[in-house]
Amino acid sequence: MEKLKHKIRSYAEVSDADLNYSLQFYQKLTYKKGEALISPGQYVKWFYYLDKGCISYYTEDDDGIKVMEFFTEDDFFTDLYAYIEEIPATTYLRATENCVVYAILKEDVQKSFDHSHDLERFGRLSMQVSFVEMFRRNNQLKNLSNQKRYLRLLEKRPSLFQRVPQYLIASYLGLTPVGLSKIRKRIKSS
């Protein structure tokens, strides 16, 4: 819970009283590797903080899995679109490792925001960061070559390569597993 407190305070100056008010609503949940937090068709009522583990956020269709993001320790996450719009999810949030998360119901998030302007500021700023990250990710997929996307991920998030199956890494990069393998061989041989 200390890491969660620190994370909230990294966005806004929140008093101990206001922080404790908000923290009373969080529930500690554990997920085993492979378990889904959210599946298509479910309403998204929770906002999560990842204390330990890795979560993949993806869609699945006839062409296979399309990974949009990996969430790791100290990340806030949810299916933001379904959460905000209050519609059924079309995505999965699945544990790619055993995970410990703290989850807060949307109605309790609103109680916290109504209780404190500082908590509301935290919420606004954390949502802005999420939107900026999604925008950044879309730009990378459109504007960087396959190899540059791979090298950037290797530089920015090297631990993912030990934590996540390669086919999910390939999907995240917009590649096939064979395409990822070719890039890795080309880089090794140069």
FENJORA-V772421 format. One record per backbone hydrogen bond with DSSP energy under -0.5 kcal/mol. CO is the residue of the C=O (numbers start at 0). NH is the residue of the N-H. If there is no record, write none. Layout:
# FENJORA-V772421
CO;NH  CO;NH
This chain:
# FENJORA-V772421
0;4  1;5  2;6  3;7  4;8  5;9  6;9  7;10  7;11  11;13  14;18  15;19  16;20  17;21  18;22  19;23  21;24  22;25  26;28  26;102  28;100  30;98  31;34  34;94  37;92  38;41  41;88  42;44  44;105  46;103  47;76  48;50  48;101  49;73  51;99  52;72  53;95  53;96  54;70  55;57  55;93  56;67  56;68  57;91  58;65  60;63  63;60  65;58  68;56  70;54  71;74  74;49  76;47  77;79  78;82  79;83  80;84  81;85  81;86  86;43  88;40  91;57  92;36  92;37  93;55  94;33  98;30  99;50  99;51  100;28  101;48  102;26  103;46  104;107  104;108  105;109  106;110  107;111  108;112  109;113  110;114  111;115  115;119  116;120  117;121  118;122  119;123  120;124  121;125  122;126  123;127  124;128  125;129  126;130  127;131  128;132  129;133  130;134  131;135  132;136  133;137  134;138  135;139  136;140  137;141  138;142  139;143  144;148  145;149  146;150  147;151  148;152  149;153  150;154  151;155  152;156  156;159  157;160  158;161  158;162  159;163  164;167  164;168  165;169  166;170  167;171  168;172  169;174  170;173  175;179  176;180  177;181  178;182  179;183  180;184  181;185  182;186  183;187  184;188  185;189  186;189
